[in-house]
Amino acid sequence: MFVSAFPLAPMFALLNSVCELRVDAINFVDQFRRPTPTRAQDIGAWYPIMEALVSISVLVNAFVLAFTSDFIPRLVYKTRYGKEGSLEGYLNNSLSFFDVDNFTSDERPMSSLPFTNLSYCR
């Protein structure tokens, strides 16, 4: 459900399933009798639980992708500020601007540092 946030989750789930399968197989072979097979109509109460889990996982993945990607800020710029719905000027809009002239003489960087001759920085 959280693959976007934690990409290693499927691998850990697979390792857990493999280990659990091995332990269950050892228990069935060594400690228990064979279960009697019975026919069932469907998966019973698990069906609505699975439906709810699928719905929640789709919503969670959609929100994770929406809030971790640059899609929403681009869409807002394109519809609100862009010229005729284009992204022209989006990069300059999304970067911050600081005027170095706002430094006092005591706060100015030393002249031995690179880029001290700039009047502003991004």
Contacts in CASP RR format, 6 or more apart in sequence:
PFRMAT RR
TARGET T0000
AUTHOR 0000-0000-0000
METHOD contacts of the structure
MODEL  1
MFVSAFPLAPMFALLNSVCELRVDAINFVDQFRRPTPTRAQDIGAWYPIM
EALVSISVLVNAFVLAFTSDFIPRLVYKTRYGKEGSLEGYLNNSLSFFDV
DNFTSDERPMSSLPFTNLSYCR
1 53 0 8 1.000
1 56 0 8 1.000
1 57 0 8 1.000
1 60 0 8 1.000
1 61 0 8 1.000
2 9 0 8 1.000
2 60 0 8 1.000
2 61 0 8 1.000
2 64 0 8 1.000
3 9 0 8 1.000
3 10 0 8 1.000
3 61 0 8 1.000
4 61 0 8 1.000
4 64 0 8 1.000
4 65 0 8 1.000
4 68 0 8 1.000
5 64 0 8 1.000
5 68 0 8 1.000
28 34 0 8 1.000
43 50 0 8 1.000
65 71 0 8 1.000
66 72 0 8 1.000
73 94 0 8 1.000
74 87 0 8 1.000
74 90 0 8 1.000
77 87 0 8 1.000
77 90 0 8 1.000
77 93 0 8 1.000
77 94 0 8 1.000
78 85 0 8 1.000
78 86 0 8 1.000
78 87 0 8 1.000
78 90 0 8 1.000
79 85 0 8 1.000
81 93 0 8 1.000
82 88 0 8 1.000
82 89 0 8 1.000
82 90 0 8 1.000
95 122 0 8 1.000
96 122 0 8 1.000
97 120 0 8 1.000
97 122 0 8 1.000
98 120 0 8 1.000
98 121 0 8 1.000
98 122 0 8 1.000
99 119 0 8 1.000
99 120 0 8 1.000
100 108 0 8 1.000
100 118 0 8 1.000
100 119 0 8 1.000
100 120 0 8 1.000
100 121 0 8 1.000
101 119 0 8 1.000
101 120 0 8 1.000
103 109 0 8 1.000
108 116 0 8 1.000
109 116 0 8 1.000
110 116 0 8 1.000
115 121 0 8 1.000
END
